[in-house]
Amino acid sequence: MAEEESWFDHMMQSDAEQRPLAIEIRDGEAWQLARNAGLFHLEWTNRSAEFGIFSGDKSRWDKGYGTEILQLILKHAFDALNLNRVYLRVFAANARAKRSYEKAGMVPAGKMRQAIFRHGQYIDVHIMNILRSEWRKGLEGK
């Protein structure tokens, strides 16, 4: 609990643009956390930021929340923050996440080979991104 409180205090001292958003779903009388998402590593000179998401409870997966959240964050990034590029990192084997990101308009941009050591092995991390012009073009097609 102390670590969580420390993390929360740190987030509250961060720039508002870099604070994660908690996305909740009403479940009867209660609210359940669906995702945590936000923009990080904002580079104002380059007008760039990294997207990050925490997926939470697996019973909330495969319902389109991740794609919708990314679309909302991209709208905020490009319309409100005037960014030019948003990128993300995803584990190579996470096909479900990659499909979700592609639905929101992200495109593959490369990979970092054997970037993470997890469960006794090195795994690749893929980079995906979207430019403001690509995002706008995607909106015109809808």
Summary of the structure (lengths in Angstrom):
residues: 142
radius of gyration: 16.0
end to end distance: 44.7
largest distance: 47.8
contacts: 362
relative contact order: 0.13
helix: 37%
strand: 41%
